[in-house]
Amino acid sequence: MKWTLIRYRAKPEAADRNAELIAAVFAELKAAKPDGTRYLALRLEDDSFVHVVETDAADGTSALPKLAAFQAFQNGIRERCAEPPLASGVTIVGNYRMLGER
């Protein structure tokens, strides 16, 4: 199991569009129901976004890049950002009712 956290700040004029593109990814995930992938996206008050991806694949690959909606989200992400995406692996140190029993 691998966890990845991605964070970036959208340009104020692009933040709503970014959120719409993310919503489309979740709609496609809901329809496709890929196994082994869990995904959370948060929008902060300053138009920063935080994405958390968990994958069960041994090599850390995710079903997300195969989704058309995710590809649409990725298209132009750098142009929508005031601060570019930064991805890093994470380890859960504590969890109280947020992620279920782990």
Biopython code that builds the backbone (N, CA, C, O; Angstrom):
import numpy as np
from Bio.PDB.StructureBuilder import StructureBuilder

atoms = [
    (1, "MET", "N", (0.832, -1.166, 0.000)),
    (1, "MET", "CA", (0.000, 0.000, 0.000)),
    (1, "MET", "C", (0.888, 1.245, 0.000)),
    (1, "MET", "O", (1.833, 1.337, 0.784)),
    (2, "LYS", "N", (0.588, 2.184, -0.866)),
    (2, "LYS", "CA", (1.380, 3.402, -0.972)),
    (2, "LYS", "C", (0.461, 4.616, -0.894)),
    (2, "LYS", "O", (-0.600, 4.649, -1.517)),
    (3, "TRP", "N", (0.876, 5.593, -0.131)),
    (3, "TRP", "CA", (0.156, 6.853, -0.003)),
    (3, "TRP", "C", (0.981, 7.967, -0.637)),
    (3, "TRP", "O", (2.196, 8.037, -0.454)),
    (4, "THR", "N", (0.307, 8.835, -1.384)),
    (4, "THR", "CA", (0.956, 9.995, -1.981)),
    (4, "THR", "C", (0.110, 11.221, -1.692)),
    (4, "THR", "O", (-1.115, 11.175, -1.798)),
    (5, "LEU", "N", (0.760, 12.315, -1.328)),
    (5, "LEU", "CA", (0.099, 13.591, -1.099)),
    (5, "LEU", "C", (0.602, 14.570, -2.148)),
    (5, "LEU", "O", (1.809, 14.707, -2.349)),
    (6, "ILE", "N", (-0.318, 15.246, -2.812)),
    (6, "ILE", "CA", (0.027, 16.246, -3.826)),
    (6, "ILE", "C", (-0.593, 17.558, -3.382)),
    (6, "ILE", "O", (-1.769, 17.610, -3.022)),
    (7, "ARG", "N", (0.199, 18.613, -3.408)),
    (7, "ARG", "CA", (-0.336, 19.917, -3.017)),
    (7, "ARG", "C", (0.117, 20.979, -4.009)),
    (7, "ARG", "O", (1.200, 20.889, -4.587)),
    (8, "TYR", "N", (-0.732, 21.986, -4.196)),
    (8, "TYR", "CA", (-0.452, 23.092, -5.097)),
    (8, "TYR", "C", (-1.446, 24.190, -4.811)),
    (8, "TYR", "O", (-2.445, 23.968, -4.126)),
    (9, "ARG", "N", (-1.182, 25.375, -5.332)),
    (9, "ARG", "CA", (-2.130, 26.484, -5.185)),
    (9, "ARG", "C", (-2.545, 26.936, -6.565)),
    (9, "ARG", "O", (-1.705, 27.238, -7.413)),
    (10, "ALA", "N", (-3.845, 26.980, -6.784)),
    (10, "ALA", "CA", (-4.388, 27.419, -8.067)),
    (10, "ALA", "C", (-4.403, 28.947, -8.121)),
    (10, "ALA", "O", (-4.461, 29.619, -7.091)),
    (11, "LYS", "N", (-4.351, 29.468, -9.315)),
    (11, "LYS", "CA", (-4.567, 30.898, -9.497)),
    (11, "LYS", "C", (-6.020, 31.187, -9.121)),
    (11, "LYS", "O", (-6.899, 30.378, -9.419)),
    (12, "PRO", "N", (-6.291, 32.318, -8.474)),
    (12, "PRO", "CA", (-7.665, 32.598, -8.038)),
    (12, "PRO", "C", (-8.694, 32.487, -9.166)),
    (12, "PRO", "O", (-9.800, 31.995, -8.946)),
    (13, "GLU", "N", (-8.344, 32.932, -10.344)),
    (13, "GLU", "CA", (-9.288, 32.897, -11.464)),
    (13, "GLU", "C", (-9.460, 31.489, -12.041)),
    (13, "GLU", "O", (-10.367, 31.262, -12.842)),
    (14, "ALA", "N", (-8.609, 30.548, -11.650)),
    (14, "ALA", "CA", (-8.679, 29.186, -12.172)),
    (14, "ALA", "C", (-9.122, 28.165, -11.128)),
    (14, "ALA", "O", (-9.312, 26.993, -11.456)),
    (15, "ALA", "N", (-9.288, 28.590, -9.878)),
    (15, "ALA", "CA", (-9.576, 27.648, -8.791)),
    (15, "ALA", "C", (-10.932, 26.956, -8.960)),
    (15, "ALA", "O", (-11.039, 25.753, -8.720)),
    (16, "ASP", "N", (-11.955, 27.687, -9.363)),
    (16, "ASP", "CA", (-13.269, 27.065, -9.539)),
    (16, "ASP", "C", (-13.232, 26.036, -10.663)),
    (16, "ASP", "O", (-13.807, 24.955, -10.534)),
    (17, "ARG", "N", (-12.565, 26.365, -11.758)),
    (17, "ARG", "CA", (-12.442, 25.416, -12.868)),
    (17, "ARG", "C", (-11.672, 24.183, -12.430)),
    (17, "ARG", "O", (-12.027, 23.063, -12.798)),
    (18, "ASN", "N", (-10.626, 24.380, -11.649)),
    (18, "ASN", "CA", (-9.855, 23.257, -11.130)),
    (18, "ASN", "C", (-10.744, 22.340, -10.293)),
    (18, "ASN", "O", (-10.679, 21.117, -10.425)),
    (19, "ALA", "N", (-11.567, 22.928, -9.439)),
    (19, "ALA", "CA", (-12.478, 22.141, -8.606)),
    (19, "ALA", "C", (-13.494, 21.384, -9.465)),
    (19, "ALA", "O", (-13.842, 20.247, -9.146)),
    (20, "GLU", "N", (-13.968, 21.994, -10.538)),
    (20, "GLU", "CA", (-14.907, 21.315, -11.449)),
    (20, "GLU", "C", (-14.249, 20.099, -12.105)),
    (20, "GLU", "O", (-14.867, 19.042, -12.231)),
    (21, "LEU", "N", (-12.998, 20.257, -12.517)),
    (21, "LEU", "CA", (-12.279, 19.149, -13.139)),
    (21, "LEU", "C", (-12.062, 18.010, -12.150)),
    (21, "LEU", "O", (-12.146, 16.837, -12.514)),
    (22, "ILE", "N", (-11.783, 18.361, -10.898)),
    (22, "ILE", "CA", (-11.622, 17.340, -9.862)),
    (22, "ILE", "C", (-12.947, 16.614, -9.629)),
    (22, "ILE", "O", (-12.969, 15.391, -9.487)),
    (23, "ALA", "N", (-14.040, 17.359, -9.589)),
    (23, "ALA", "CA", (-15.360, 16.749, -9.401)),
    (23, "ALA", "C", (-15.658, 15.738, -10.510)),
    (23, "ALA", "O", (-16.266, 14.697, -10.262)),
    (24, "ALA", "N", (-15.228, 16.050, -11.724)),
    (24, "ALA", "CA", (-15.424, 15.121, -12.844)),
    (24, "ALA", "C", (-14.625, 13.840, -12.642)),
    (24, "ALA", "O", (-15.084, 12.759, -13.010)),
    (25, "VAL", "N", (-13.442, 13.951, -12.066)),
    (25, "VAL", "CA", (-12.645, 12.757, -11.763)),
    (25, "VAL", "C", (-13.395, 11.870, -10.778)),
    (25, "VAL", "O", (-13.458, 10.653, -10.954)),
    (26, "PHE", "N", (-13.965, 12.483, -9.737)),
    (26, "PHE", "CA", (-14.706, 11.697, -8.751)),
    (26, "PHE", "C", (-15.953, 11.068, -9.354)),
    (26, "PHE", "O", (-16.324, 9.954, -8.983)),
    (27, "ALA", "N", (-16.599, 11.760, -10.270)),
    (27, "ALA", "CA", (-17.767, 11.181, -10.943)),
    (27, "ALA", "C", (-17.363, 9.951, -11.749)),
    (27, "ALA", "O", (-18.065, 8.940, -11.739)),
    (28, "GLU", "N", (-16.229, 10.037, -12.448)),
    (28, "GLU", "CA", (-15.774, 8.889, -13.228)),
    (28, "GLU", "C", (-15.318, 7.742, -12.313)),
    (28, "GLU", "O", (-15.568, 6.573, -12.608)),
    (29, "LEU", "N", (-14.654, 8.079, -11.211)),
    (29, "LEU", "CA", (-14.268, 7.044, -10.245)),
    (29, "LEU", "C", (-15.500, 6.323, -9.704)),
    (29, "LEU", "O", (-15.509, 5.099, -9.580)),
    (30, "LYS", "N", (-16.520, 7.080, -9.387)),
    (30, "LYS", "CA", (-17.750, 6.491, -8.852)),
    (30, "LYS", "C", (-18.376, 5.526, -9.857)),
    (30, "LYS", "O", (-18.899, 4.477, -9.480)),
    (31, "ALA", "N", (-18.319, 5.887, -11.126)),
    (31, "ALA", "CA", (-18.884, 5.027, -12.175)),
    (31, "ALA", "C", (-17.994, 3.821, -12.458)),
    (31, "ALA", "O", (-18.495, 2.711, -12.636)),
    (32, "ALA", "N", (-16.685, 4.029, -12.501)),
    (32, "ALA", "CA", (-15.752, 2.956, -12.877)),
    (32, "ALA", "C", (-15.444, 2.006, -11.717)),
    (32, "ALA", "O", (-15.200, 0.818, -11.929)),
    (33, "LYS", "N", (-15.456, 2.529, -10.503)),
    (33, "LYS", "CA", (-15.168, 1.735, -9.303)),
    (33, "LYS", "C", (-13.879, 0.913, -9.408)),
    (33, "LYS", "O", (-13.912, -0.299, -9.198)),
    (34, "PRO", "N", (-12.751, 1.545, -9.727)),
    (34, "PRO", "CA", (-11.509, 0.757, -9.836)),
    (34, "PRO", "C", (-11.071, 0.225, -8.467)),
    (34, "PRO", "O", (-11.119, 0.935, -7.463)),
    (35, "ASP", "N", (-10.654, -1.017, -8.454)),
    (35, "ASP", "CA", (-10.156, -1.634, -7.219)),
    (35, "ASP", "C", (-8.762, -1.113, -6.901)),
    (35, "ASP", "O", (-7.999, -0.750, -7.796)),
    (36, "GLY", "N", (-8.444, -1.083, -5.613)),
    (36, "GLY", "CA", (-7.084, -0.791, -5.186)),
    (36, "GLY", "C", (-6.692, 0.667, -5.195)),
    (36, "GLY", "O", (-5.520, 0.984, -4.994)),
    (37, "THR", "N", (-7.633, 1.564, -5.421)),
    (37, "THR", "CA", (-7.321, 2.994, -5.432)),
    (37, "THR", "C", (-8.303, 3.732, -4.532)),
    (37, "THR", "O", (-9.514, 3.527, -4.613)),
    (38, "ARG", "N", (-7.767, 4.586, -3.680)),
    (38, "ARG", "CA", (-8.576, 5.487, -2.866)),
    (38, "ARG", "C", (-8.049, 6.895, -3.090)),
    (38, "ARG", "O", (-6.849, 7.099, -3.273)),
    (39, "TYR", "N", (-8.965, 7.875, -3.076)),
    (39, "TYR", "CA", (-8.579, 9.223, -3.488)),
    (39, "TYR", "C", (-9.387, 10.247, -2.708)),
    (39, "TYR", "O", (-10.594, 10.091, -2.528)),
    (40, "LEU", "N", (-8.726, 11.277, -2.255)),
    (40, "LEU", "CA", (-9.340, 12.382, -1.530)),
    (40, "LEU", "C", (-8.769, 13.674, -2.074)),
    (40, "LEU", "O", (-7.562, 13.771, -2.297)),
    (41, "ALA", "N", (-9.615, 14.669, -2.290)),
    (41, "ALA", "CA", (-9.138, 15.986, -2.712)),
    (41, "ALA", "C", (-9.774, 17.039, -1.814)),
    (41, "ALA", "O", (-10.973, 16.997, -1.539)),
    (42, "LEU", "N", (-8.962, 17.972, -1.367)),
    (42, "LEU", "CA", (-9.415, 19.053, -0.498)),
    (42, "LEU", "C", (-9.059, 20.395, -1.126)),
    (42, "LEU", "O", (-8.008, 20.546, -1.748)),
    (43, "ARG", "N", (-9.953, 21.369, -0.953)),
    (43, "ARG", "CA", (-9.674, 22.742, -1.380)),
    (43, "ARG", "C", (-9.581, 23.601, -0.135)),
    (43, "ARG", "O", (-10.504, 23.628, 0.679)),
    (44, "LEU", "N", (-8.467, 24.303, 0.013)),
    (44, "LEU", "CA", (-8.262, 25.161, 1.158)),
    (44, "LEU", "C", (-8.762, 26.571, 0.847)),
    (44, "LEU", "O", (-8.999, 26.910, -0.312)),
    (45, "GLU", "N", (-8.921, 27.385, 1.885)),
    (45, "GLU", "CA", (-9.465, 28.736, 1.723)),
    (45, "GLU", "C", (-8.629, 29.622, 0.812)),
    (45, "GLU", "O", (-9.157, 30.554, 0.205)),
    (46, "ASP", "N", (-7.331, 29.345, 0.708)),
    (46, "ASP", "CA", (-6.452, 30.182, -0.130)),
    (46, "ASP", "C", (-6.328, 29.647, -1.560)),
    (46, "ASP", "O", (-5.406, 30.021, -2.284)),
    (47, "ASP", "N", (-7.254, 28.772, -1.965)),
    (47, "ASP", "CA", (-7.259, 28.135, -3.285)),
    (47, "ASP", "C", (-6.111, 27.152, -3.483)),
    (47, "ASP", "O", (-5.753, 26.818, -4.612)),
    (48, "SER", "N", (-5.537, 26.694, -2.370)),
    (48, "SER", "CA", (-4.612, 25.568, -2.433)),
    (48, "SER", "C", (-5.443, 24.297, -2.493)),
    (48, "SER", "O", (-6.558, 24.247, -1.975)),
    (49, "PHE", "N", (-4.899, 23.287, -3.120)),
    (49, "PHE", "CA", (-5.551, 21.989, -3.200)),
    (49, "PHE", "C", (-4.597, 20.944, -2.652)),
    (49, "PHE", "O", (-3.385, 21.019, -2.856)),
    (50, "VAL", "N", (-5.162, 19.968, -1.953)),
    (50, "VAL", "CA", (-4.404, 18.847, -1.419)),
    (50, "VAL", "C", (-5.108, 17.581, -1.882)),
    (50, "VAL", "O", (-6.307, 17.413, -1.657)),
    (51, "HIS", "N", (-4.374, 16.703, -2.519)),
    (51, "HIS", "CA", (-4.896, 15.420, -2.978)),
    (51, "HIS", "C", (-4.151, 14.323, -2.235)),
    (51, "HIS", "O", (-2.934, 14.394, -2.064)),
    (52, "VAL", "N", (-4.883, 13.316, -1.796)),
    (52, "VAL", "CA", (-4.280, 12.163, -1.147)),
    (52, "VAL", "C", (-4.716, 10.935, -1.938)),
    (52, "VAL", "O", (-5.908, 10.692, -2.131)),
    (53, "VAL", "N", (-3.735, 10.172, -2.388)),
    (53, "VAL", "CA", (-3.996, 8.967, -3.179)),
    (53, "VAL", "C", (-3.406, 7.776, -2.443)),
    (53, "VAL", "O", (-2.251, 7.793, -2.016)),
    (54, "GLU", "N", (-4.227, 6.744, -2.305)),
    (54, "GLU", "CA", (-3.739, 5.479, -1.755)),
    (54, "GLU", "C", (-3.908, 4.423, -2.831)),
    (54, "GLU", "O", (-4.957, 4.333, -3.468)),
    (55, "THR", "N", (-2.875, 3.629, -3.029)),
    (55, "THR", "CA", (-2.950, 2.542, -3.992)),
    (55, "THR", "C", (-2.460, 1.253, -3.350)),
    (55, "THR", "O", (-1.515, 1.252, -2.560)),
    (56, "ASP", "N", (-3.113, 0.170, -3.699)),
    (56, "ASP", "CA", (-2.722, -1.144, -3.187)),
    (56, "ASP", "C", (-1.671, -1.814, -4.070)),
    (56, "ASP", "O", (-1.102, -2.833, -3.678)),
    (57, "ALA", "N", (-1.405, -1.261, -5.254)),
    (57, "ALA", "CA", (-0.450, -1.866, -6.184)),
    (57, "ALA", "C", (0.956, -1.861, -5.591)),
    (57, "ALA", "O", (1.400, -0.856, -5.036)),
    (58, "ALA", "N", (1.636, -2.964, -5.710)),
    (58, "ALA", "CA", (2.983, -3.098, -5.154)),
    (58, "ALA", "C", (3.953, -2.070, -5.737)),
    (58, "ALA", "O", (4.861, -1.608, -5.047)),
    (59, "ASP", "N", (3.758, -1.717, -7.002)),
    (59, "ASP", "CA", (4.661, -0.754, -7.631)),
    (59, "ASP", "C", (4.193, 0.695, -7.451)),
    (59, "ASP", "O", (4.822, 1.613, -7.979)),
    (60, "GLY", "N", (3.101, 0.911, -6.715)),
    (60, "GLY", "CA", (2.615, 2.255, -6.436)),
    (60, "GLY", "C", (1.792, 2.880, -7.535)),
    (60, "GLY", "O", (1.420, 4.049, -7.434)),
    (61, "THR", "N", (1.496, 2.126, -8.591)),
    (61, "THR", "CA", (0.704, 2.685, -9.676)),
    (61, "THR", "C", (-0.749, 2.841, -9.241)),
    (61, "THR", "O", (-1.232, 2.146, -8.348)),
    (62, "SER", "N", (-1.420, 3.766, -9.896)),
    (62, "SER", "CA", (-2.796, 4.080, -9.572)),
    (62, "SER", "C", (-3.659, 3.978, -10.824)),
    (62, "SER", "O", (-3.163, 4.112, -11.943)),
    (63, "ALA", "N", (-4.941, 3.741, -10.628)),
    (63, "ALA", "CA", (-5.893, 3.715, -11.742)),
    (63, "ALA", "C", (-6.206, 5.118, -12.246)),
    (63, "ALA", "O", (-6.742, 5.267, -13.344)),
    (64, "LEU", "N", (-5.887, 6.137, -11.478)),
    (64, "LEU", "CA", (-6.261, 7.501, -11.848)),
    (64, "LEU", "C", (-5.780, 7.941, -13.229)),
    (64, "LEU", "O", (-6.586, 8.467, -13.996)),
    (65, "PRO", "N", (-4.508, 7.752, -13.585)),
    (65, "PRO", "CA", (-4.043, 8.242, -14.881)),
    (65, "PRO", "C", (-4.760, 7.637, -16.085)),
    (65, "PRO", "O", (-4.701, 8.193, -17.181)),
    (66, "LYS", "N", (-5.428, 6.515, -15.894)),
    (66, "LYS", "CA", (-6.142, 5.870, -17.003)),
    (66, "LYS", "C", (-7.522, 6.481, -17.240)),
    (66, "LYS", "O", (-8.139, 6.219, -18.272)),
    (67, "LEU", "N", (-8.011, 7.284, -16.306)),
    (67, "LEU", "CA", (-9.344, 7.875, -16.420)),
    (67, "LEU", "C", (-9.319, 9.095, -17.337)),
    (67, "LEU", "O", (-8.433, 9.943, -17.228)),
    (68, "ALA", "N", (-10.289, 9.178, -18.233)),
    (68, "ALA", "CA", (-10.381, 10.325, -19.151)),
    (68, "ALA", "C", (-10.522, 11.632, -18.381)),
    (68, "ALA", "O", (-9.918, 12.638, -18.753)),
    (69, "ALA", "N", (-11.315, 11.626, -17.314)),
    (69, "ALA", "CA", (-11.518, 12.849, -16.528)),
    (69, "ALA", "C", (-10.223, 13.278, -15.840)),
    (69, "ALA", "O", (-9.963, 14.474, -15.705)),
    (70, "PHE", "N", (-9.422, 12.330, -15.409)),
    (70, "PHE", "CA", (-8.147, 12.669, -14.785)),
    (70, "PHE", "C", (-7.183, 13.238, -15.827)),
    (70, "PHE", "O", (-6.435, 14.173, -15.541)),
    (71, "GLN", "N", (-7.203, 12.679, -17.018)),
    (71, "GLN", "CA", (-6.364, 13.211, -18.088)),
    (71, "GLN", "C", (-6.776, 14.646, -18.421)),
    (71, "GLN", "O", (-5.921, 15.495, -18.674)),
    (72, "ALA", "N", (-8.087, 14.916, -18.422)),
    (72, "ALA", "CA", (-8.573, 16.283, -18.659)),
    (72, "ALA", "C", (-8.128, 17.204, -17.529)),
    (72, "ALA", "O", (-7.757, 18.352, -17.776)),
    (73, "PHE", "N", (-8.161, 16.714, -16.297)),
    (73, "PHE", "CA", (-7.699, 17.492, -15.144)),
    (73, "PHE", "C", (-6.212, 17.810, -15.277)),
    (73, "PHE", "O", (-5.796, 18.940, -15.018)),
    (74, "GLN", "N", (-5.419, 16.837, -15.674)),
    (74, "GLN", "CA", (-3.976, 17.032, -15.820)),
    (74, "GLN", "C", (-3.633, 18.019, -16.937)),
    (74, "GLN", "O", (-2.638, 18.739, -16.855)),
    (75, "ASN", "N", (-4.460, 18.044, -17.972)),
    (75, "ASN", "CA", (-4.223, 18.929, -19.110)),
    (75, "ASN", "C", (-4.362, 20.386, -18.651)),
    (75, "ASN", "O", (-5.456, 20.819, -18.287)),
    (76, "GLY", "N", (-3.290, 21.122, -18.667)),
    (76, "GLY", "CA", (-3.319, 22.536, -18.294)),
    (76, "GLY", "C", (-3.176, 22.803, -16.808)),
    (76, "GLY", "O", (-3.376, 23.934, -16.367)),
    (77, "ILE", "N", (-2.832, 21.785, -16.025)),
    (77, "ILE", "CA", (-2.716, 21.997, -14.578)),
    (77, "ILE", "C", (-1.685, 23.072, -14.246)),
    (77, "ILE", "O", (-1.919, 23.902, -13.368)),
    (78, "ARG", "N", (-0.572, 23.064, -14.925)),
    (78, "ARG", "CA", (0.473, 24.062, -14.621)),
    (78, "ARG", "C", (0.008, 25.484, -14.927)),
    (78, "ARG", "O", (0.377, 26.426, -14.226)),
    (79, "GLU", "N", (-0.794, 25.634, -15.965)),
    (79, "GLU", "CA", (-1.318, 26.960, -16.300)),
    (79, "GLU", "C", (-2.342, 27.436, -15.273)),
    (79, "GLU", "O", (-2.514, 28.640, -15.083)),
    (80, "ARG", "N", (-3.024, 26.500, -14.611)),
    (80, "ARG", "CA", (-4.013, 26.866, -13.599)),
    (80, "ARG", "C", (-3.375, 27.169, -12.240)),
    (80, "ARG", "O", (-4.048, 27.666, -11.337)),
    (81, "CYS", "N", (-2.085, 26.874, -12.092)),
    (81, "CYS", "CA", (-1.438, 26.957, -10.782)),
    (81, "CYS", "C", (-0.613, 28.216, -10.585)),
    (81, "CYS", "O", (0.104, 28.664, -11.480)),
    (82, "ALA", "N", (-0.735, 28.771, -9.391)),
    (82, "ALA", "CA", (0.166, 29.830, -8.934)),
    (82, "ALA", "C", (1.409, 29.198, -8.322)),
    (82, "ALA", "O", (2.503, 29.756, -8.405)),
    (83, "GLU", "N", (1.235, 28.034, -7.709)),
    (83, "GLU", "CA", (2.330, 27.226, -7.177)),
    (83, "GLU", "C", (2.157, 25.832, -7.751)),
    (83, "GLU", "O", (1.096, 25.231, -7.586)),
    (84, "PRO", "N", (3.172, 25.302, -8.420)),
    (84, "PRO", "CA", (3.018, 24.014, -9.118)),
    (84, "PRO", "C", (2.826, 22.831, -8.168)),
    (84, "PRO", "O", (3.173, 22.907, -6.989)),
    (85, "PRO", "N", (2.272, 21.745, -8.690)),
    (85, "PRO", "CA", (2.068, 20.547, -7.866)),
    (85, "PRO", "C", (3.380, 19.986, -7.338)),
    (85, "PRO", "O", (4.391, 19.930, -8.040)),
    (86, "LEU", "N", (3.328, 19.577, -6.090)),
    (86, "LEU", "CA", (4.453, 18.925, -5.430)),
    (86, "LEU", "C", (3.915, 17.631, -4.828)),
    (86, "LEU", "O", (3.024, 17.656, -3.980)),
    (87, "ALA", "N", (4.456, 16.513, -5.268)),
    (87, "ALA", "CA", (4.013, 15.204, -4.784)),
    (87, "ALA", "C", (5.066, 14.619, -3.858)),
    (87, "ALA", "O", (6.267, 14.744, -4.100)),
    (88, "SER", "N", (4.595, 13.976, -2.790)),
    (88, "SER", "CA", (5.521, 13.286, -1.904)),
    (88, "SER", "C", (4.816, 12.099, -1.267)),
    (88, "SER", "O", (3.603, 12.113, -1.053)),
    (89, "GLY", "N", (5.593, 11.087, -0.975)),
    (89, "GLY", "CA", (5.064, 9.943, -0.253)),
    (89, "GLY", "C", (4.782, 10.344, 1.179)),
    (89, "GLY", "O", (5.472, 11.197, 1.738)),
    (90, "VAL", "N", (3.785, 9.741, 1.769)),
    (90, "VAL", "CA", (3.433, 10.049, 3.147)),
    (90, "VAL", "C", (3.222, 8.756, 3.933)),
    (90, "VAL", "O", (2.949, 7.697, 3.368)),
    (91, "THR", "N", (3.354, 8.876, 5.231)),
    (91, "THR", "CA", (3.087, 7.793, 6.156)),
    (91, "THR", "C", (2.067, 8.289, 7.162)),
    (91, "THR", "O", (2.219, 9.383, 7.707)),
    (92, "ILE", "N", (1.044, 7.513, 7.413)),
    (92, "ILE", "CA", (0.041, 7.899, 8.400)),
    (92, "ILE", "C", (0.634, 7.709, 9.787)),
    (92, "ILE", "O", (1.063, 6.614, 10.150)),
    (93, "VAL", "N", (0.652, 8.781, 10.549)),
    (93, "VAL", "CA", (1.171, 8.738, 11.910)),
    (93, "VAL", "C", (0.030, 8.483, 12.894)),
    (93, "VAL", "O", (0.210, 7.802, 13.904)),
    (94, "GLY", "N", (-1.129, 9.028, 12.592)),
    (94, "GLY", "CA", (-2.297, 8.833, 13.430)),
    (94, "GLY", "C", (-3.553, 8.986, 12.600)),
    (94, "GLY", "O", (-3.558, 9.675, 11.580)),
    (95, "ASN", "N", (-4.616, 8.340, 13.041)),
    (95, "ASN", "CA", (-5.884, 8.383, 12.318)),
    (95, "ASN", "C", (-7.000, 8.168, 13.326)),
    (95, "ASN", "O", (-7.077, 7.114, 13.958)),
    (96, "TYR", "N", (-7.848, 9.145, 13.476)),
    (96, "TYR", "CA", (-9.006, 8.984, 14.342)),
    (96, "TYR", "C", (-10.260, 9.238, 13.529)),
    (96, "TYR", "O", (-10.645, 10.387, 13.309)),
    (97, "ARG", "N", (-10.892, 8.172, 13.087)),
    (97, "ARG", "CA", (-12.164, 8.183, 12.384)),
    (97, "ARG", "C", (-12.152, 8.878, 11.022)),
    (97, "ARG", "O", (-13.219, 9.066, 10.439)),
    (98, "MET", "N", (-11.011, 9.258, 10.501)),
    (98, "MET", "CA", (-10.965, 9.922, 9.200)),
    (98, "MET", "C", (-10.845, 8.922, 8.052)),
    (98, "MET", "O", (-11.472, 9.090, 7.006)),
    (99, "LEU", "N", (-10.063, 7.914, 8.246)),
    (99, "LEU", "CA", (-9.741, 6.991, 7.167)),
    (99, "LEU", "C", (-10.301, 5.594, 7.402)),
    (99, "LEU", "O", (-9.923, 4.656, 6.698)),
    (100, "GLY", "N", (-11.171, 5.440, 8.352)),
    (100, "GLY", "CA", (-11.641, 4.111, 8.684)),
    (100, "GLY", "C", (-10.590, 3.389, 9.489)),
    (100, "GLY", "O", (-9.567, 3.972, 9.850)),
    (101, "GLU", "N", (-10.828, 2.150, 9.768)),
    (101, "GLU", "CA", (-9.864, 1.361, 10.539)),
    (101, "GLU", "C", (-8.696, 0.969, 9.652)),
    (101, "GLU", "O", (-8.900, 0.364, 8.599)),
    (102, "ARG", "N", (-7.514, 1.290, 10.041)),
    (102, "ARG", "CA", (-6.294, 0.979, 9.286)),
    (102, "ARG", "C", (-5.348, 0.256, 10.194)),
    (102, "ARG", "O", (-4.249, -0.109, 9.776)),
]
sb = StructureBuilder()
sb.init_structure("model")
sb.init_model(0)
sb.init_chain("A")
sb.init_seg("    ")
for serial, (resi, resn, name, xyz) in enumerate(atoms, 1):
    if name == "N":
        sb.init_residue(resn, " ", resi, " ")
    sb.init_atom(name, np.array(xyz, "f"), 0.0, 1.0, " ", f" {name:<3s}", serial, name[0])
structure = sb.get_structure()
